[in-house]
């Protein structure tokens, strides 16, 4: 039973480190670093010093949000003659293109075929001539100062990518998805800020991030987490990702846990795919501090820890009856049982659309983790190529954006 106990305590330690311990350690390391060296933020650049930039938006059948997005984009505090707005609307068969035709400030690239969001990014970037590119989603609103804050971060020549903050809009009655998602992103934002202060943020969210145009690398068309892969490839070239909390994108949370589950399936598959495709970053001799950050913040979450979490309960049960300290293991077992009960009750309340964020958090957390386990056991996931099958992720592909050919305001 010594082996069982050893596995149990190692599992518990890894789980704690992944979700809580890393944040605590990161905080201590940042404070130690800043005791010896603090870099004051550069001043906001004057209008005459601002570079031209492109606001890059991919959209599929977004007729309901196009006008709001354009109004928001044009209200940003950035010189109009230096701001280019590029939409990629491939495959859209609603009134998205018709609505955009009423906005002369927008350049629209369109082709009837849908080839996926990554293909759209690869195609659309060829039309970008500005030194900076800001990627954002059609259904998000940026704060007025977002673009100036992003440009300020690029004053550091070592910064190749700037990650904005994702915020979930407050609703009158949050469900489990939006309630849990909002709390998750607050915690995730805090971690990203600490990561950035230590050395580099570990990835960027597609709702709002920016890169230097010359650092864009084309990605395979089957890439699921294009924002993550793109930003970390920039790190592999020796640059860092700055986190900018003063540039943020606001969007509504997932409508319900079914919608959230579809999103998590993509992230689960994309996480495993990313770990494989970015495996060079696992070399501590080459990537040093960032390797430590990458493993702690992402790799453990997307690979080992979900499996250990589901092993913990049966191991705990066995140890109650076989160890020399049954009382200790019984207390830990009861704490786990309480957590799972809260998650189950959160599921019930979610089905009834009753608001209770305390119970929504464990439900949201466990539903996210369980998807990794399901994915690792599904036949829809190819271990050879670490890419999802067409059937397994067809629904996701049909709900996102893609590439261009026909254009208004820009010829190919």
C-alpha positions in Angstrom: 0.0 0.0 0.0 3.0 2.3 0.2 2.9 2.7 -3.6 -0.8 3.6 -3.4 -0.1 6.2 -0.7 2.8 7.6 -2.7 0.7 8.0 -5.9 -2.1 9.6 -3.8 0.1 12.2 -2.3 2.0 13.0 -5.5 -1.4 13.3 -7.3 -2.7 15.6 -4.6 0.4 17.8 -4.7 0.3 18.1 -8.5 -3.4 19.0 -8.4 -2.8 21.6 -5.7 0.2 23.0 -7.5 -1.6 23.2 -10.8 -4.6 25.2 -9.7 -3.5 27.0 -6.6 0.2 26.5 -5.8 1.6 27.8 -9.0 -0.3 31.1 -8.5 1.1 31.4 -4.9 4.7 30.6 -6.1 4.3 33.0 -9.0 3.3 35.8 -6.6 6.3 35.2 -4.4 8.7 35.1 -7.4 7.3 38.3 -8.8 7.6 40.1 -5.5 11.2 39.0 -5.1 12.1 40.1 -8.7 10.5 43.5 -8.2 12.4 44.0 -4.9 15.6 44.2 -7.0 14.3 45.5 -10.3 11.2 47.5 -11.4 10.6 48.8 -14.8 8.3 51.8 -15.0 5.7 51.7 -17.8 6.5 53.9 -20.8 4.3 56.9 -21.3 1.4 56.8 -23.7 2.7 57.9 -27.1 1.5 61.1 -28.7 -0.7 61.0 -31.8 2.2 61.9 -34.1 4.2 58.9 -32.7 1.4 56.3 -33.1 2.0 53.7 -35.8 -0.6 52.6 -38.2 -2.4 49.4 -37.1 -5.0 47.0 -38.5 -8.0 45.8 -36.4 -8.4 42.2 -37.7 -11.9 40.7 -37.3 -12.9 37.2 -38.4 -16.7 36.6 -38.6 -19.2 34.0 -39.8 -22.9 34.9 -39.9 -22.5 37.8 -37.4 -25.3 40.1 -38.8 -26.6 40.7 -35.3 -23.4 42.2 -34.0 -21.7 43.8 -37.0 -23.1 47.3 -36.5 -22.4 47.4 -32.8 -18.8 46.2 -33.5 -18.2 48.8 -36.1 -19.6 51.6 -33.8 -17.3 50.3 -31.1 -14.3 50.1 -33.4 -14.8 53.7 -34.6 -15.2 55.0 -31.1 -11.8 53.8 -30.1 -9.3 56.5 -29.1 -7.0 56.2 -32.1 -6.4 58.5 -35.1 -8.8 57.5 -37.8 -6.1 57.9 -40.5 -3.9 55.3 -38.8 -6.6 52.8 -38.0 -7.5 50.1 -40.6 -10.4 47.8 -40.0 -10.3 44.5 -41.8 -13.1 41.9 -41.8 -12.8 38.3 -43.0 -16.4 37.0 -43.6 -15.9 33.8 -45.6 -18.8 31.5 -46.0 -21.3 33.9 -44.4 -24.7 33.5 -45.9 -26.7 35.9 -43.8 -26.7 39.7 -44.0 -23.2 40.2 -42.5 -21.6 41.4 -45.8 -24.7 43.5 -46.6 -24.5 45.3 -43.3 -20.7 45.8 -43.6 -21.2 47.4 -47.1 -22.8 50.3 -45.2 -19.6 51.0 -43.4 -17.1 52.6 -45.8 -14.4 52.5 -43.1 -14.3 48.7 -43.2 -12.4 46.6 -45.7 -14.2 43.2 -46.2 -12.6 40.1 -47.6 -15.0 37.3 -48.6 -15.1 34.0 -50.3 -18.1 31.6 -50.5 -16.1 28.6 -49.3 -15.4 27.9 -45.6 -12.0 26.6 -44.8 -11.8 27.3 -41.1 -10.7 30.3 -38.9 -7.0 29.5 -39.2 -7.1 29.5 -42.9 -8.9 32.8 -42.8 -6.1 34.2 -40.6 -3.5 32.9 -43.0 -5.2 34.4 -46.0 -6.2 37.7 -44.5 -2.8 38.5 -43.0 -1.4 38.8 -46.6 -3.4 41.9 -47.0 -2.1 43.6 -43.9 0.6 46.2 -44.5 0.7 47.9 -41.1 3.4 47.1 -38.6 1.0 46.1 -35.9 -2.1 43.8 -36.1 -4.8 43.7 -33.4 -7.0 40.6 -33.5 -10.4 40.7 -32.0 -13.7 38.9 -32.2 -16.9 40.3 -33.7 -19.0 39.8 -30.6 -16.7 41.7 -28.2 -16.5 45.4 -27.3 -13.1 47.0 -26.6 -12.6 49.8 -24.1 -11.9 53.2 -25.6 -8.2 53.3 -24.6 -7.4 49.7 -25.7 -5.4 50.4 -28.8 -3.2 53.1 -27.2 -2.5 50.8 -24.3 -1.5 48.0 -26.7 0.8 50.3 -28.6 2.4 51.5 -25.4 3.3 47.9 -24.5 5.1 47.5 -27.9 7.5 50.3 -26.9 9.6 47.5 -25.4 11.4 46.0 -28.5 11.5 42.5 -26.7 7.7 42.4 -26.8 6.4 40.6 -29.9 2.8 40.0 -28.7 0.5 41.9 -26.4 -2.4 40.0 -24.7 -5.4 42.0 -23.8 -7.7 41.1 -20.9 -10.9 39.2 -21.5 -13.9 40.2 -19.3 -17.3 38.6 -19.1 -20.2 41.1 -19.1 -22.3 41.0 -15.9 -25.8 39.6 -16.4 -28.9 40.1 -14.3 -29.1 36.4 -13.8 -25.9 34.5 -14.5 -26.1 30.8 -15.3 -23.5 28.2 -14.4 -21.6 28.8 -17.6 -21.4 32.6 -17.5 -21.1 32.7 -13.7 -18.3 30.2 -13.6 -16.7 31.5 -16.7 -16.5 35.0 -15.3 -14.8 33.9 -12.1 -12.4 31.7 -14.1 -11.3 34.6 -16.3 -10.7 36.8 -13.3 -8.4 34.2 -11.8 -6.8 33.6 -15.2 -6.2 37.3 -15.7 -4.5 37.6 -12.4 -2.2 34.7 -13.3 -1.4 36.2 -16.8 -0.5 39.5 -15.2 1.9 37.8 -12.8 3.3 35.7 -15.6 4.0 38.8 -17.6 5.6 40.6 -14.7 7.9 37.6 -14.0 8.9 37.1 -17.7 6.2 36.5 -20.2 2.5 35.8 -20.3 1.8 32.2 -21.5 -0.4 32.7 -24.5 -3.1 35.2 -25.6 -6.9 35.0 -25.9 -8.4 35.6 -29.3 -10.9 38.1 -27.9 -8.1 40.7 -28.0 -4.4 40.4 -28.7 -1.9 42.0 -31.0 1.4 41.1 -32.7 4.1 42.7 -34.8 3.1 41.9 -38.4 6.5 40.5 -39.4 6.3 37.9 -36.6 3.1 36.2 -38.0 3.8 32.6 -39.0 1.2 30.6 -41.1 -0.4 27.8 -39.1 -1.7 24.5 -40.3 -5.4 24.8 -41.3 -6.5 22.3 -38.7 -5.1 24.4 -35.8 -7.7 24.6 -33.0 -6.2 27.2 -30.7 -4.9 29.6 -33.3 -4.4 32.5 -30.8 -2.4 30.3 -28.4 -0.2 28.7 -31.1 0.4 32.0 -32.8 1.4 33.8 -29.7 3.7 31.0 -28.4 5.4 30.7 -31.7 6.5 34.3 -31.2 8.0 33.4 -27.9 9.9 30.6 -29.6 11.6 33.3 -31.7 12.9 35.0 -28.6 10.2 37.6 -27.9 7.9 37.9 -24.9 4.1 38.3 -24.5 3.2 41.4 -22.5 -0.1 41.3 -20.6 -2.1 44.5 -20.8 -5.0 44.7 -18.3 -5.8 48.2 -19.4 -6.8 46.9 -22.8 -9.8 44.7 -22.5 -12.5 43.0 -24.5 -16.0 42.5 -23.0 -18.2 39.7 -24.1 -21.3 37.8 -22.8 -20.7 34.5 -21.1 -21.8 31.2 -22.6 -25.6 31.0 -22.9 -25.7 27.7 -21.0 -23.5 24.7 -20.0 -24.3 23.0 -23.3 -22.7 25.9 -25.2 -19.9 26.1 -22.7 -19.3 22.3 -23.1 -18.8 22.7 -26.8 -16.3 25.5 -26.2 -14.5 23.4 -23.7 -14.3 20.4 -26.1 -12.4 22.7 -28.5 -10.1 23.9 -25.8 -9.5 20.4 -24.5 -8.6 19.1 -28.0 -6.7 22.2 -28.8 -4.7 22.0 -25.6 -3.4 18.5 -26.3 -2.8 19.5 -29.9 -0.8 22.6 -28.7 1.3 20.7 -26.2 2.4 18.4 -29.0 3.0 21.0 -31.6 4.8 23.3 -29.2 6.8 20.5 -27.6 10.1 22.4 -28.3 9.1 24.7 -25.5 9.5 21.9 -23.0 13.3 22.3 -23.3 14.4 24.2 -20.1 17.9 24.6 -21.4 16.7 26.6 -24.3 13.6 28.4 -22.9 14.5 28.6 -19.2 12.0 30.6 -17.2 9.4 30.4 -19.9 9.6 26.6 -19.9 8.8 26.6 -16.2 5.8 29.0 -16.7 4.5 27.0 -19.7 4.6 23.7 -17.9 3.1 25.1 -14.7 0.4 27.2 -16.3 -0.7 25.2 -19.3 0.9 21.8 -19.9 -0.1 20.3 -16.5 -3.7 21.6 -16.9 -4.0 20.1 -20.3 -2.4 16.7 -19.8 -1.5 15.2 -16.4 -3.6 16.9 -13.8 -7.1 16.1 -15.1 -6.2 12.4 -15.0 -4.8 12.6 -11.5 -7.9 14.5 -10.3 -10.1 11.6 -11.3 -7.7 9.0 -9.8 -7.7 10.8 -6.5 -11.1 9.7 -5.2 -10.8 5.9 -5.8 -7.3 6.0 -4.4 -8.6 7.9 -1.4 -11.3 5.3 -0.9 -8.8 2.4 -0.9 -6.5 4.1 1.6 -9.3 4.6 4.1 -9.4 0.8 4.6 -5.7 -0.1 4.0 -3.6 2.7 5.6 -2.4 3.2 9.1 -4.1 6.6 9.3 -7.7 6.0 8.2 -9.0 9.1 10.0 -6.8 11.4 7.9 -7.9 9.8 4.6 -11.5 9.8 5.7 -11.4 13.6 6.3 -9.9 14.1 2.8 -12.5 11.7 1.3 -15.3 13.7 2.9 -13.9 17.0 1.6 -13.8 15.5 -1.9 -17.3 14.1 -1.6 -18.5 17.5 -0.5 -16.9 19.1 -3.5 -18.5 16.6 -5.9 -21.9 17.1 -4.2 -21.6 20.8 -4.6 -20.8 20.3 -8.3 -23.9 18.0 -8.7 -26.1 20.5 -7.0 -24.7 23.2 -9.2 -25.7 21.1 -12.2 -29.2 20.8 -10.9 -29.5 24.5 -10.3 -28.1 25.2 -13.7 -30.8 23.0 -15.3 -33.4 25.0 -13.3 -31.7 28.3 -14.2 -31.3 29.2 -10.5 -28.4 31.5 -9.7 -25.8 30.4 -7.1 -22.2 31.2 -7.9 -20.8 29.3 -5.0 -22.2 26.0 -6.4 -21.6 27.0 -10.1 -17.8 27.2 -9.6 -17.3 23.5 -8.7 -19.8 22.5 -11.4 -18.0 24.6 -14.0 -14.6 23.4 -12.9 -15.5 19.7 -12.9 -17.3 19.9 -16.2 -14.2 21.5 -17.8 -11.9 18.8 -16.4 -14.1 15.9 -17.3 -13.9 16.9 -21.0 -10.2 16.3 -21.0 -10.8 12.7 -19.7 -13.5 12.1 -22.3 -11.3 13.5 -25.0 -8.4 11.3 -24.2 -10.6 8.2 -24.4 -12.5 9.1 -27.5 -11.9 7.6 -30.9 -12.4 11.0 -32.4 -8.9 12.1 -31.2 -5.9 11.0 -33.2 -2.9 10.4 -31.0 -0.7 10.1 -34.2 -1.4 13.6 -35.4 -2.9 15.1 -32.3 -5.7 16.8 -34.3 -9.4 16.2 -33.9 -11.3 14.2 -36.6 -13.6 16.0 -38.9 -16.6 14.3 -37.5 -15.6 15.0 -33.9 -15.3 18.7 -34.3 -17.5 19.4 -37.3 -19.9 21.3 -35.1 -17.2 23.6 -33.9 -15.9 24.3 -37.4 -19.4 25.3 -38.4 -19.7 27.8 -35.6 -16.5 29.8 -36.2 -14.9 31.9 -38.9 -12.8 31.3 -42.0 -10.9 32.8 -45.2 -11.3 35.4 -48.2 -11.4 36.1 -52.0 -14.1 38.7 -52.9 -13.5 42.1 -51.4 -14.9 45.5 -50.9 -12.4 48.3 -50.6 -9.4 46.1 -51.1 -8.4 44.2 -54.2 -6.5 41.0 -54.1 
